[in-house]
Amino acid sequence: MTTTTPATTPRSVGTAHTRVEGRAKVTGAARYAGEIPFADLAHGWLVTSSVARGRITSIDTGPVLAMPGVLTVLHHGNAARLDTEYTGLLGTPDRTSALFQHDRVPHLGWPVALVVAETSEQAREAAEALVVHYEQQPHDVDFTHAGADAYGPQAHTPAEKGDLAAELAASEAVVDAEYTTPEEHHAMMEPHAATAHWDGGRLEIVDSNQGTMWVAHELALLFSLDPASVHVRSEHVGGGFGSKGVRAHQVAAALAATALHRPVRVVLTRRQMFSLAGYRSPTRQRVRLGAGPDGRLRALEHSCLSVTSTVHEFVEPGAGPSRVMYDADAHHTANRIVRLDVPTPTWMRAPGEAPGSFALESAFDELAEQLGLDPVELRVRNEPEAGPVSGLPFASRHLIACFEEGARRFGWADRDPRPGLRREGRWLLGTGTAAASFPAGSAPSTAAVTAEADGTFTVRINAADIGTGARTALTLIAADALEATPDRVRVLIGDSDLGRAWIAGGSMGTRSWAWAVTAAAAELRERLALGTGVPPEGITARADTTDAVGALTPSERHSFGAQFAEVAVDVTTGEVRVRRMLGIFSAGRIVNPLTARNQLVGGMIWGLSMALHEEAARDRASGGVVGADLAGYHVATHADVPLVEADWIEDVDPDDPVGIRGVGEIGIVGAAAAVANAVWHATGVRQRHLPIRPDRVIQVIQGEGSRA
């Protein structure tokens, strides 16, 4: 076998490529977790609590067990005991996944039983017939008035420097405002699904998740198994956005498969996902900015209050963006949480940055108005030289270049800064902008690359493609590293037996996996250069980036962006229509422009949806989400989405060993603020509370204040 030379092999990275699995997906050949057939498959259906707080006093299993096809009913009285005290790869896990271990009910929709039957229809009918008796207790789900019992988690300590009160007092202009974002849900297309069975002493799980290593490791700890005896596969995933980690359905399937000695599949319904799959916590944020007459910040305070459950401590770190974006002589940021009788929130696309940027970038727009400065110019004047909190240098920071390019393409120079002047019939028109940032981290991963005897290469890495195009990106990266064409490279992912690798999360996946694949490919090329030939079984080289990641020079590593939006506001109905959006980003080396633009545009559309549509309202009486389905939980549809453009500037960091940064989350950051700032420019009144509903617009236009 011989390899082609750089002179005859064009570079694949940086050129547009369709997804390598695209044909399989559109033809139905790609099977998702809930579709894969198994012999002798049984079906489980979760039964969830109908009370928001209390204890189970009894479960009437007799009548249900007598129903056709029912095999068993698992609950806290008969389920196997699990280890509920372990610490997992990502810290202390949400104990919601430790199913059926006690009689306590901490929120509405808590799993209280699993009915297993021969068919899915039989399981559902029996689950709906199961009668569970409770000792009901008073509950509290009201975040609106929560806060008296709020506290700062130990892992999220406040960051403070300077005398805040003194700097605010000495400031020429001061903004002091509260901003709120509602509870939001992931609403991915594919529901959570898992099938469990035992094969040769191993627990086999076929799942839809964001990291098979993560799920396998957690299940091994939960069931007190040797890690090698748990095998998790997840080849195709129909969206995750932070929700698809270790959840109740995997544990339920494993418990049932262990009890029945046959494969069991559990699929969450859309309604169950609203209580068992996590969500973005609502936030209440206070931002105080103080600036001198030149616009330079003297004071910045950003505090964020979010909700967590009584089961697990999760923080939505909304104050995080302020620790990166802008510096001030007095700089105070803090994240606090309050416990309520609600399900546990979780990571959701750009956790912290998405809601936090709405508050911070809206406040910056208000400060620009007070000072009579252009919002872009205000950001230019407050560009920090180093991390405002860490003091570390920025590895790469091209935020101002993003604003300059975005302003040029958007036509920002022609904007009249005065609000409420542009009109088109019954529509008031306005434009707004906001900054975006998201961390560019990396985590240790392993990879193996094999030179096959037929002249092709096989890459094995335990990555997860949750719809982002990661499988295609890794194919292009491997092709360039091997100096081969992409059609000679096959990438195997989504299998815990492939070894340790980072999850698809935190915009760290492709960066971390690419590092390992590139290192393994380099090792393989060295071995092939020896000219010994390729035996029938191939030659395999392996890489582990643990030491390399640990040796990275400490610095602030982030992607940045500038968001622009134009809106039209109907002053009669309060309807807001986004007419166009533009995002310019700096995100390192772009691997595949086709899928990268897809991710950036998708994030921006989600930001539009966050600004105008998404809101999960909890009923105080029942404790549950009102309209827990895709009819009641509104997301942006085609009719809501205008021309959305996303592009990037050249961003090369010669000191970065990978040069790649994730683009899965940066697109949503700042997008909602850009829309809100555009609504102010159109109407002259601020919208500090999301979503910007017609009733809120009408209320403030009619002079009832900007707090809706």
Sequence and secondary structure as in RCSB ss.txt:
>XXXX:A:sequence
MTTTTPATTPRSVGTAHTRVEGRAKVTGAARYAGEIPFADLAHGWLVTSSVARGRITSIDTGPVLAMPGVLTVLH
HGNAARLDTEYTGLLGTPDRTSALFQHDRVPHLGWPVALVVAETSEQAREAAEALVVHYEQQPHDVDFTHAGADA
YGPQAHTPAEKGDLAAELAASEAVVDAEYTTPEEHHAMMEPHAATAHWDGGRLEIVDSNQGTMWVAHELALLFSL
DPASVHVRSEHVGGGFGSKGVRAHQVAAALAATALHRPVRVVLTRRQMFSLAGYRSPTRQRVRLGAGPDGRLRAL
EHSCLSVTSTVHEFVEPGAGPSRVMYDADAHHTANRIVRLDVPTPTWMRAPGEAPGSFALESAFDELAEQLGLDP
VELRVRNEPEAGPVSGLPFASRHLIACFEEGARRFGWADRDPRPGLRREGRWLLGTGTAAASFPAGSAPSTAAVT
AEADGTFTVRINAADIGTGARTALTLIAADALEATPDRVRVLIGDSDLGRAWIAGGSMGTRSWAWAVTAAAAELR
ERLALGTGVPPEGITARADTTDAVGALTPSERHSFGAQFAEVAVDVTTGEVRVRRMLGIFSAGRIVNPLTARNQL
VGGMIWGLSMALHEEAARDRASGGVVGADLAGYHVATHADVPLVEADWIEDVDPDDPVGIRGVGEIGIVGAAAAV
ANAVWHATGVRQRHLPIRPDRVIQVIQGEGSRA
>XXXX:A:secstr
     TTTS   TTS    TTHHHHHHT S  TTT   TT EEEEEEE SSSSEEEEEEE HHHHTSTTEEEEEE
TTTS     S  BTTBS  GGGSTTS SEE STT EEEEEEESSHHHHHHHHHH EEEEEE       TT  TT 
B  TTS  EEES HHHHHHT SEEEEEEEEE BB    SS  EEEEEEETTEEEEEE  S HHHHHHHHHHHTT 
 GGGEEEE    S  TT  SS HHHHHHHHHHHHHTS EEEE  HHHHHHHS  B  EEEEEEEEE TTS EEEE
EEEEEEEE SS      TTTTHHHH   SEEEEEEEEEE SS      SSTTHHHHHHHHHHHHHHHHHHHT  H
HHHHHHT  SB TTT  BBS   HHHHHHHHHHHHTGGG   STT  EETTEEEEEEEEEEEEE      EEEEE
E TTS EEEE     SSSSHHHHHHHHHHHHHT  GGGEEEE SBGGG     S TT HHHHHHHHHHHHHHHHH
HHHTT     TT EEEEEE HHHHHTS   B EEEEEEEEEEEEETTT  EEEEEEEEEEE BS S HHHHHHHH
HHHHHHHHHHHHT  B B TTT SBTT STTTS    GGG  EEEEEE     TT SS B   TTTTTTTHHHHH
HHHHHHHHSS   BSS  HHHHHHHHTTS S  
